[in-house]
């Protein structure tokens, strides 16, 4: 399950972001994951609690936003959504396409927690 190593890398990024902003913790993490990214969202959700244990993200909530596959047609120039296993142009049906999105995993946002916020809770 390489999703654990992906989550460990993500936690390393979260620790760097928290340190850069002098935050005491991470509350929420939002990832955008496409179906061609090479990771399984369900397995990310299972691996994240293991990877975050004992870190600034120990209590962080993981939100995964699925992203559609989008292709650009090399025949007609249209940009349309496509299914992961059928990368055809949605406008003209051509098979000569280029993947524009849906093959990425992006750290979209990080919600940090600061000491003064903890005192209010």
N, C-alpha and C positions, 0 to 999 in steps of 0.2 A: 504494500500500500504506500505509494509514493506521496499520497496526500498528506501524510504525517510530516515528511520532510518539507513539503510546500508550506504547511502551517508553521513549522519551525522557522522557516525563512520569513514568513509573514510576521511572526512574533518578534523576530530580530528587527524588522522594519518598524514595528509598533514601539519597541523599546527606544529606537533612535528618535522617532517623532516625539515621544514623551520626554525624552532627555532634552531635545532641542527646545521644547517649550516649557521646561521645568514643571512638568505635570507629575502628579503622584500616581496616576493610574489611567487606564483606558476604559471607557464605559461601553462604547459601541464601535464596531468595525463593519463597514459596508464594502462588499466585494461585488464586482460585476463579472459574471462568468459566462462565457459563450460555450455552446455545445461542442465546438471544435478545439477547445482549450487544452484538452488532454487531462483534465481533472474532473472527478465526479463530485458534484455539489454535496450529495448525501454523505460521501466519505470525508469531505472537508469538514462538514458539521460534526462528524464523529471524532475526527482527529484534533480539531481545534481545542477542546477542553484538555486534552493531554498535553499539547504543545504550550498552552498558556499557563499551566500550573506553575506557581512560584514566581511569576513574572509580573510586570506592571499591568499586564492584560489578564490577570488571574480571574477577574470577575466580568470580563468584557463579553458583550453579546455580539454574536456573529450574524450578520444579515447578508444573505446572498441574493443578488438580483440577477435573474437569468437574462441573457442578452440574445437577440435573434441573430441568425446568420444572414448577412447581407452580401450580395455579389454585385459586381459591376460587369455588365455585358461588353465583351470586346467586339461584338457585332453591331449592336444598336446604341450602345452607350448608356442604357438605362441602369439605374441602381435599384435593385429590388430585394425583398426577402426571399430566402430559399431554405429548403430543409437540409439538414446536416448530411444526409446521404443522397441528395439530388441537387447539385449545385447548378441548376439551370436558370436562365434568365426568365423572370416572371413576366416580362413584357413580350418577348418574341420567341421564347422557348429555346434559344441557342445554348449550346453546351460550352462554348468558349467564354468562360467567365473568370473573374478574379475575385477572390474573397476580400471583402472590404472590412468586415467585422464579424465577430462570432467565434474567432479563434484566440481570444484574449482572456486573461484574468487580470482585472484592474482593481487596485486598491482605490476605491472611489471616495471614501471619507473615513475619518477617525474622530470620534468624540472623546475628548480628554477630560480627566477629572483633576481638579486643583484642590489644594489643602483647604482654602476658605470655603469651598463648596461642601467638603466633608463635615466641617464644623457646623454648617447649617442643617445637616440631615439628622 
